[in-house]
Amino acid sequence: MNRDPSDYSRLLVLLVLVPLLLADLAFDLPDGTFAGVGALVFVAAAGIHLYGGERQAAVGWLLFGCALGLVGLVDVEQDPLYLFAVGVLFVAGLFVLGSQRIADRLEE
């Protein structure tokens, strides 16, 4: 049974980030805790894709992790440039993930 790495990575992200988000809403977790755990989950998802041979998807998940890590390291409300940087990292991650899917479809 050969499964797509995205099946595992999406499941990992959902199983960790949904309870983390609910815990954050219920108990008001510190920003660093939410961002740190979230960034680690994105790094783990990148590892799953890298192991599955999908380098572009791995880079996309790493960019998501960098965006969330930046939120944990700096106060993005302090300077609009920080918010812009987070947005750029997030959008870049989306484009890289999308390019992996396009490459997969072209190979078929």
C-alpha positions as CSV (number, residue, x, y, z in Angstrom):
1,M,0.0,0.0,0.0
2,N,1.7,3.2,-1.2
3,R,0.2,6.3,0.3
4,D,0.8,9.9,-0.6
5,P,2.9,11.8,1.9
6,S,0.3,14.5,1.9
7,D,-2.2,12.1,3.5
8,Y,0.1,11.7,6.5
9,S,1.2,15.3,6.8
10,R,-2.3,16.7,6.6
11,L,-3.4,14.2,9.3
12,L,-0.5,15.2,11.5
13,V,-1.2,18.9,11.2
14,L,-4.9,18.4,11.9
15,L,-4.4,16.1,14.8
16,V,-2.0,18.5,16.5
17,L,-3.0,22.0,15.5
18,V,-6.8,21.6,16.1
19,P,-6.4,20.6,19.7
20,L,-3.7,23.2,20.2
21,L,-5.9,25.9,18.8
22,L,-8.8,24.8,21.0
23,A,-6.4,24.8,24.0
24,D,-5.3,28.2,23.1
25,L,-8.8,29.5,22.9
26,A,-9.8,27.8,26.2
27,F,-6.7,28.5,28.3
28,D,-5.0,31.5,26.5
29,L,-1.7,29.8,25.9
30,P,1.4,32.1,25.5
31,D,2.1,33.1,21.9
32,G,5.5,31.4,22.0
33,T,3.9,28.1,23.0
34,F,1.4,28.1,20.3
35,A,3.9,29.2,17.6
36,G,6.6,26.9,18.8
37,V,4.5,23.8,18.8
38,G,2.9,24.8,15.5
39,A,6.3,25.4,13.9
40,L,7.5,22.0,15.1
41,V,4.4,20.3,13.6
42,F,5.1,22.0,10.2
43,V,8.7,20.9,10.4
44,A,7.5,17.3,11.0
45,A,5.2,17.6,8.1
46,A,8.1,18.8,6.0
47,G,10.1,15.7,7.1
48,I,7.3,13.4,6.0
49,H,7.3,15.0,2.5
50,L,11.1,14.9,2.3
51,Y,11.1,11.2,3.2
52,G,8.4,10.7,0.5
53,G,10.6,12.4,-2.1
54,E,8.6,15.6,-2.4
55,R,11.2,18.3,-1.9
56,Q,9.0,21.2,-3.0
57,A,6.2,20.2,-0.6
58,A,8.8,19.9,2.2
59,V,10.0,23.4,1.5
60,G,6.4,24.7,1.5
61,W,5.7,23.2,5.0
62,L,9.1,24.7,6.2
63,L,8.0,28.1,5.0
64,F,4.7,27.7,6.9
65,G,6.8,26.8,10.0
66,C,9.0,29.8,9.5
67,A,6.0,32.1,9.3
68,L,4.5,30.7,12.5
69,G,7.9,30.7,14.2
70,L,8.3,34.4,13.3
71,V,5.0,35.1,14.9
72,G,6.3,33.5,18.1
73,L,9.6,35.3,18.1
74,V,8.5,38.9,17.4
75,D,5.4,41.0,18.1
76,V,3.9,41.2,14.7
77,E,1.5,43.9,15.8
78,Q,4.5,46.1,16.7
79,D,5.6,46.7,13.1
80,P,3.7,46.2,9.9
81,L,6.9,44.9,8.3
82,Y,6.8,41.8,10.6
83,L,3.2,41.2,9.5
84,F,4.2,41.6,5.9
85,A,7.1,39.1,6.3
86,V,4.7,36.5,7.9
87,G,2.4,37.0,4.9
88,V,5.1,36.6,2.4
89,L,6.4,33.4,4.0
90,F,2.8,32.0,4.1
91,V,2.1,32.9,0.5
92,A,5.5,31.5,-0.6
93,G,4.7,28.3,1.2
94,L,1.3,28.0,-0.7
95,F,3.0,28.6,-4.0
96,V,5.7,26.0,-3.4
97,L,3.1,23.4,-2.2
98,G,1.1,24.2,-5.3
99,S,4.1,23.8,-7.5
100,Q,4.7,20.3,-6.1
101,R,1.1,19.3,-6.9
102,I,1.5,20.7,-10.5
103,A,4.8,18.7,-10.9
104,D,3.0,15.6,-9.7
105,R,0.2,16.0,-12.2
106,L,2.7,16.7,-15.1
107,E,4.5,13.4,-14.3
108,E,1.4,11.4,-14.6
